[in-house]
C-alpha cells in the first residue's frame, strides 16, 4: 500500500522492510563497535579474577592485554567468516530468509556474552564476539543486497543509506547504554551484551510478514507470480509491468547461467573497473582513520578542560553527529548523486585531518586550541558519515547484475573486514611511532581515495545496471553482454528485421556461452 503522506516511490511496505531489516542487521553491527568501550575496565577485572581463581595467581599484564586485543579484534575475524557464508545462504534461502537465519547468530552471541560473568568463563565472551562478528559479516552483505533489489532505481541511493544510518544509530545506542547511570556499571555490564537479542528477536518475528526480494524470486527462483506480488507490495501500485520487464530482461541474460564465484568475477573483463572501484572504496571506508579518532577523543576532551566524569556524556555528541550526517546524506543523495558525496566526504576528511594534526601538535600553546581540535573531530565524523560511511555499500549493489551480486559482496566484505582487522592490529604501532602525525597517514589515504573516485567513478543515480555497465565499458575495454544484445536489437530495427530474430540473437549468445 502506498501512503499519500509519503513522497513518490516510497511505499509503507518499502519503509517498513528497510527499517526492520536494518534494525536487526546494521544496527547491531554499529552497536557492537561501541558497546565494548564503556565496560572495558570491568571486563579486564573479570578476566583477572577468573584467571586468579583458576591458577592461583594474578594474570600477567601482557597476557591481559593480549586477551583483550583478541576479544576486540576477533569480531573482525568473525565478520570475514560471515562474508563467505553469504553466497551459499543467499542462494539457498534468499535475501530475506538469510537475514532471518542470521538472527540465530545474534541471539546465540547475546546469550554467550551475557552469561559469561555468571558462568565465570571469559572464553564465552570471546566466542560470543566471534559469533557476533559472523552475524555482522552476513548482515553487511545481505542487507544492502536486499535493499538494492527491492527499491526502485529513483530512490535506490536513499534506501541504501538506511544501512549507514542504522550503523550510526547503533554506535550511538551503544554509547548511550554504556553510561554509568544505565548499564555501564560493574554489576550490569553483561546486560549491555544481552540487549543484542532484542533487535534480533524483533526482526525475527516481524520480517516474515514482508515479501522476499522480487528480483531474487524472478531471476533465481523463476516465480513470476510471486515476484509480481512482491513488486506490488514494495512499490505500492498495481501496474508493475515496467519493473517486471526490466527484471525479466536481466533474467533472460542469465538463463542457464550459474551464480558467479568471486574468482570468476575477478577474471571477468567487463566488470574489472567496477571490482577495483568497490575494493578501493571499501578499503578507504575502513582505512580512512575514523577508528583513530575514537582513540584520541577522550584525551582531546580532557585537554579542553572537560572533567573525566563528563567526558562520556560529551562523547555522545560524536554519535549524535554521526547519525545526523548519515540521515542528511540519505535525504540528499538522490539530488546530489553518489560522486559528490563520496569525493567531497574524503576531500573534507583530508583537510580536517591536516588541521587536526596541527592543532594536536600545538595544543599546549594556547587554551583555545584544544577546542579547535574538538571541532575538527566532529567535522571529520560528519564528513565520513555524509558519504564514505554508507555509499560503498550502495555502489556494490548497483555495479553488478543479479548473478554477480553475491560474489561482489563477498569481495567487498572481505576487503572491509581485512581492513578493519589491519587497522585494529597496526594502529597502536603507527600511533606509537608517529604520535599525532599519524593522522597524516589517514589524510594521504583519504586524498588518494578522493582522487581515484574523481577520475574513475561515474555517477550512478537513476541509472539501470546496463547504463552503469556502459559507463564503465570504455575503461574496461570490454562491453558487457547486455550491451551487445542491445546493439543487436538496434541493428534489427535499423534493417527492419522482425523482433523474433533479435530474440534468436539473444538465445545464440546464451547457447554459445558468451554471457
N, C-alpha and C positions, 0 to 999 in steps of 0.2 A: 504494500500500500504506500502511495506517495502522499506525504503530508503537505497541505497547502502552505504551511508556515515555513517549510524548508526551501532552500534555493533549488534551482533547476538541477536535475540529475542526481539529487540527493533524496533517497527514499528512507523511510523509517527502518526497514529491514537492513539496508546497507549500513546505516549508522550503528544499529544495534550489533550487527555482526562484527564491525570493526572495533567497537568498544569492548564487547565481550571477548573477542579474540585477543586483543591487546592486553586486557586486564589480567588474563590468565597466562600470558606469554611474555611480552616485552616488559610489562610492569614488574614481573618477578625478576627478570634479568637486572633491571635497574636497581631494584630493592636489594638484591644480593651484592651489588657493587658497593653499596654504602653501609649495609647493616652490620658489617664486621668491625667498623671503626669504633663506635661507642663502647662496646663491651670488651675491647682488646685487653685492658689490664685484668679484668675479671677472668677472661678465658685463659690468659697466661698463668694466673694464680691457680686456676683449676688444673692446668697441665702440671704445675709444680707439685700441688697437693697429691694428685693421682700418682705421679712418679715417686714421690717420697713414701707414700703408703705402700706401694708395690715393692720398692727396692730398699727402703730404709734410709735413704739419704736424698738431699735436695737435688734437683736437676741442674746440670751444668748450664750456665748462661748461653753458651754457644749452641748447645743441644736444644734449648728452649727457643732460641732464635730460628734454628733450622725447622723445628716443629711448627712454629708459627708461620714461617715462609711457605712451608708445604701446605698448611691449612688455607692460606690465601691463594697461592698460585695453582693449586690442584683444581680450582674452579675452571681455569682456562683449559687444562688438560681434559676435563670432562666435557667442556664445550666443543673441543676438537673431535672427541669421540661421537658426540651427538650430531655434529655436522655430517659425519659419514653415514649416520643412520637415517638421514632424511630421505635419500633417494629410494631405498627399498621400502621404507614405511609409506612414503608418498605414493609409490606405485601400487602397493598392496591395499592401503586404507583410504587413499585420497587425502586432500589437503585438510579438510575439516576434521576427519577422523584421526589424522596424525596429531593435530592439536589436542584432541580429546584424550588419545592414548598417552600423550606426553604428560598429562596431569598425574599419571601414576608415578612418574619420576619425582614430580614436585612434592606430592603427598608423602612418598617414601622418604625423601630427603628431609622434609619437615619433621617427621616422626623421629628419625635418627638423631637429628641435631637437637631437637627439643628434649629428648630423653637422655642425652649423653651425660648431663650433670648428675641426674638421679641414678643412672646406671654406673657412674664412676668410671666411664670409658671414653677418653678423649678421641680414641680411634673412630667412634661413632660420628663425632663432629667432622673429622677429616673425610670419612667415607660419604657423609651427608653432603659436604661441599662438592665432592666429586660428582655425586648423583645429580645435584642441583646444577652443576655445570653441563651435564648431559642434557638436562631439561632446557637450559639456555641455548645450547648449540642447535637443538631441534627447533626451538621456538623462533630464533632469529633467522631461520631459513624458511620454515613452513608458514609463518605468519605473513611475511612480505609476499610470498608466493600466492597465498590465499587472497590477500587484499588486492594484489595486482590482477588476479583473474576474475574477481567479482565486480570490479569497478569499471565504469565507462571511461574511455580514454580522456574525456574532458576533465575529469576530477581524479585521475589516477595518481597524480603527484600529491594532491591534498590528502587523499585517503592513505597513501603510502606513508605520509608523515605521521600518521597515528602511531606507528611503531616507535618513532623517535620521541613523540610527546609522552607516551606511556613509560618509556625508559626514564625520562626526566622526572615524571611523577613518582616512579618507583624509587629513584635516588632520593627525592625529597621526603617521601614517606619513611624511608629507612633512617634518614637524619632526624626526622620528627619523632618517631617512636623510640629512637635511641637517647632522647633527652632523659636526664635523671628523674624528672617528675613522672615519666611514663614507664618505659620498660628498660631504660639504660641503667639499671641498678644491679648489684651483685646477686640479689635474690631472684630477679626477674629476667635476666638476660636470656635464658633458654626460650622464653615466650617470644622473643624477637624472631627466633628461627621457626618456632611453631606457627607463627602468624602466616608463614608462607603457604600453609594449607588452605587458607580462606579463599584467596583468588582462584586457586586451582579447583576447589570444590564448586565455587560459583560458576566457573566456565564449564565444569563437568556436567552440571545439572541444567544449564541453560542453552549452551551451544547446539545440542542435538535437535532443538526445535527450528534451527535455521538450515537452509539448503547447503549442499556440497557445492564446490566450485563448478559453475556451469561449463566452463571450458574443459575441465577435467572430465566431466560427465560426457561431453560431446566428443572430445578428441581421443580420450583414452578408454572410456567405457562404452562409447558409441551408443549412448542412450539419449536420443534426440528429444524424446518427450520429457524426460526428467530435466534435461538441460534447458528446454524452453520454459518449463515451470520455474526453474531456478532463476533464469533471466528475468521473468516477470516479477518474481518476488523481490529481487535485488534492485531492479530498475524502476519498479513501481508503475509499470504501464503494460498494456495488453499486447501492443504491436512490438514484438522484439525481433522481427524478421531481419532487420539490418544487422543486429548483433549476432544472430544465429548464422547468417550468411558469412559474416567475417570469420567466425569461429570455424564454420564448415570449410571455408577456403583454406584456412590453416590446417584443418584436419585432413583435407584431401592431399595436401603436400606431404603429410606424414603417414599416409596409408601404407601399411605393411612395413613401417619403419619402427624399430625398437627405440626405447629411450637411450639417448646418447650418454656414454660414460664420460667422466671428467677427462680421461686421457684422450678420448676421441674428440671432445670439444677443443682441447688444447691443440689438436692436429688439424682442425677444420679451418681452411684458409679464409673463408668469407666471414668468420667471426673473430679473426685474430686480434684486431684492434679493440673490439668490444671486450674481449677477455683481458687484454692488457689494461684497459681503462678501469675495469672492475677491480683488478689486482692493485692498481695504483691508488684508487680512491679508498679501498678498504685498508690498505697499508697506512695511508695518511690518516685515516679515521682513528687508528689506534696509536700511531707514532707521532701524532701532532703535538703531544705534550700535555694533554688535559690531565692525565694521571699525575704528572709532575706538579701541576697547580695545587692539587689536594695535599701534596706533601708539604708545600710551603705556606698554605693558608693560615694555619694556627700560629706559626712564628711571625708572620706578617701582621696578623691581627694583634698579637702581643706587642710588637714593636710600635704599633699605632696607639698603645696605651689602653687597650681593651683588657679588662681583667680576665684571668683564666676561667672564672666561673661564668662569664658572659660569652666567651668565645663560641661554645656550641650553639648558642642562640643566634649569634651573628652569622655563623656558618650556614644556618638555614637560608640566609639571603642568597647564597650561591645556588642552592637547589631551586629556590623561587625564580631566580633569573634564568636558570636552565629551562624550566617549564614554560615561562613566559615567552622566551625567544623561540622555543620549539613550536608553540601554538601560533605565534606570529608568522613563522615560516610556513606553517600549514595553510594559513589564510592567504598568503601572497604568492605561493609557489606557482599557481596556475596563471597568475598575471605576469610575474617577473620571469618565470621559467627556471629550469634547473641550473643552467650555466651561470647566470649572475650570482645566484645564491651560493653555489659551490666555490666559484673563483673569488667572489667577494669575501666569503667567510674565511677561506685560507689566507687571502691577502691581508685582511684586517688582523688575523691572528699573528701574522708575520710582524706587522707594525707594532702591535701591543706587546709581543714578546721582546722586541727590541727595546721598547720603552721600559718594560719591567726589569730587564737586565740592568739598565742604567739606574733606575730607582732603588733596586736592591743593593747595588754596589755603593750608592751614595746615601743610603737610608739613615746613617748616623750623622750626616752633615747638617740636617735641618729637621725640625719637628714635623713639618708638613709632608715630607717625602714619603713616609710610610702610608699616608692616606692616598697618595697618588698610586702607590703600589696596589692598594685595595681596589681602586678604580680600574687599574689595568687588569687585575684578576677577574673582576666582574665583566669587563669588556671582552676578555678572551673567551670566557664561558659563553657569553651571549653570541659572539661571532661563531663559535663552534656549533652551537645549537640552532643557529639561523639557517644553516645549510649543511656543512660537513657532518653534523650529528645524525642526519636521517636520510639524506638524499642518496648516499651509496646503496642503501637497501632498495630504494625506488628504482635506480638505474639497473640494478641486477635483474629486476623483474621485467623491465622494459626492453632490454637489449636482445633478449633471446626468445625463440619460439617455444611452443609447448614441450616438445621432446627434448629440448636443450636446457630448459629452465632448472630442473633438479640438479643437473651436473654443474650448472653455473653457480648455483647457491652452495654447492659443495666446495667449489674453488674459492668463492668469496668468503665462506665461513672458515675455511682452512687458513686463508691469509689473515682474517680477522683474529682468530684465536691464537695463531702462532705469534702474531704481532703483539697481542695482549700479553702473552706469556713472556715474550722478549723484553717488553717494557718493564714488567714486574721484576724480571731477573737482572737486567742491565742497568736500570735507572739508579739504584743505590750506588753503583760503581761510577757512573757518569757524574752523579751529584758530588761524590766524594772527591773525584779528580778535578772537576771544573768549578764546583761551588755554584754561585749564582750565574756564572757564564754558561751553565748547562742549557739555559733557555735559548741560547744562540743556536744550539743544535736543532731544537724544535722549530725555531724561526726558519732555518735553512730547509727543513723538511716541508714546512707549510708553503714556503715560496716556491719550492720545486714542484709541489702538487698543484699550486695555482697556475704556474707556467705551463705544465703539461696539459692541464684541463683547458687552458686558454687556446692552445694550438690544436688540440685533438678532439675535445668533446663537442659534438653537435647538440643543438637544442632538441629535446625530445618531447616537449609538452604538446599535447593534442595530436601526436603522430602515432600511426599504427606501427606494428613491428616491421612491416615491409618497408615503410618510409624511413624508419630508423636504420634498417639494414642498408638501404640505398645510400643514405648519408655517409655510411662508413665504407661503401663499396670501392670508391676511388682510392682511399688509403690502403684498403686490404688488397687491392689489385685483383680482386676476385668478386664476382657477382653472385648473390645468393640465388638458389633455385627459383624462388618466388619471382625474382625479377626476370629470370629467363622465361618463365611461364607467361608473365605479363607481357613481355616483349613478343612472344609467340602469338598471344591473343591480339595484340595491337596490329601485328603483321597480317593476321587473318582478316581483321576489319578493313585494313587498307586494300587488300586484294579481293574483298567481297566474298571470301570463302565462308561457308557455313560454320556456326558455332560448334557443331559436333566435332569438327576437325581440331578445334582448339582443345576440346576435352580429350581427344585422342592424343594430342601432343603431350598433355599432362600425364596421361597414362603411360606413354612411352618413356617419359623422364623417370617415372616411378619404377617401371619394369627394368629399365637399364641401370637402375641404382644410382642415378645422378643425385637424387635427393637424399 
